[in-house]
Every structure is written in C-alpha cells, then in structure tokens.
Amino acid sequence: MTRRELQRQKFKMISDFQGSGKTQLAFVREAGISLTGFRYWLKKYRAKYDRPIRNNFIEIVPTADLPVDPGFDIIFPNGVRVNMSLAIDGALLGKVIKSW
C-alpha cells in the first residue's frame, strides 16, 4: 500500500468517526485500533484540512429577566467544556449535546 493510499484509508476512518456520534474511545474499541494511532491520524486530518472535526456551535442568548445562576458544565469526550445556564430550555440543551 502506498503512503497516499494509507492516508486515504485513515482519513476515511476519521470521516467515519465523525459520522458515528461515538466517543473516540468507543470508536477505536469497536474498530480494533489503538487510541494513539487514531489520534495521530486525527491530528494529521486536522492539519490537512485546517478545521476542527466538529464545529456546530449554537449561540445561547440569556434573557434579561433571569437572575444570574451558577449554571453547569457539559464536558464532551474530546475535552471541550461548555458552561450552561440552569434555565436553559430542554430542547436547546438536546441540540447542544447532539451537535457533538
């Protein structure tokens, strides 16, 4: 297999991961590959396309009549931390979670 073919194969794997909705750990366990190897190719993929794997941010605008609350954090498997208000609408919270 040539380097170019190997890269295509690995980038397809990253693409499959993107569409899977799984965590990195769950994906590599199912695929039978090492997490270290997966992250190596993920880094190469990101460097080539110069964009994050997922960029589905949803703007959340607080309403003025709500008091300030401490909120809570959602920490995604890739380490991204999102601070949310306790007064967030359930449907919007679902969209945020599903975007990852």
N, C-alpha and C positions, 0 to 999 in steps of 0.2 A: 504494500500500500504506500502511495506517495504521501509526502507531507501535506500536500493540498487536499488529497482525499481524506486523510486523517482529520484535518481541520474541518472539512465539510461535515464529516461524521460527528465530530464533537460539537460543532455549532448546532447541528440538528438536535443533538441531545439537549443542549441548552434551550433551544426553542421548544422542545417537548416539555421540558421542565416548566417553562413559562406558562404553558397552557394547562399544566396539570393541576394547579391550585394546591400543590403539596409543598411541605417544607423541604428544604434541601436534604435533611437527614432522611425523611421518609422516601424521597425520590431516589437517593443513592442506594438505600437499602433494597428497594424494590428492583432497581436496575442492576444491582450486584456490582456496583463500582465503589471506589474509595471516595470519601468526602474530600480528601486532599486533592485527588486528581480532578474531581468535579469542580472544586473551587479554582484550580489552576486554569481550567478551560473557561470558567465563568469570567475570570479576570481577563483572559485573552479576548473573549467575546466583547466584554465591555470596552476594552481598549480599542478594538477594531471599529466598533460602531459608535463609540463615544457617547453612550447614552445609558441611563440606568435600565435595569431589566424591566422594572415596572415604574411607571410614573403616572399613577391615576389619583392625583390629589383632588380632593373635594374641598372647596372653601366652606368654612363654617363661620357664619357671622352671628355673634351673640346678640340677643335682643336687649335693648336698653333697660327694660323693666325688670330684668332678673338680677337678684343680688349676686355678688361675686362668690363663687364657690370654689373649693379646692380642686374639684374635678378628679379625674383618674387617668392613669396612663394605660395605653394599649401598647404592648411591646411585641412586635412581629418577629417571626423566626430569624429574619435576616438582621435583626438588631435595631430596626427603625422603631423609634418611640414616638407615639402620638398622644398628646395630652388632650383629654376630652372633658367637657363640662358635664356635671351631673344632670343638667337639664336637657341634655341632647335628646332629640326625637329618635325613637327606636328604629324607624325606617332609615334615617340618615346614618345611624350607627351601623346598621347592617350593610349599607353601601360602602362605608369606610372599610369594614372588615373584609367584605367580598372583593374589594379592589386589590387586596394583597393575596 
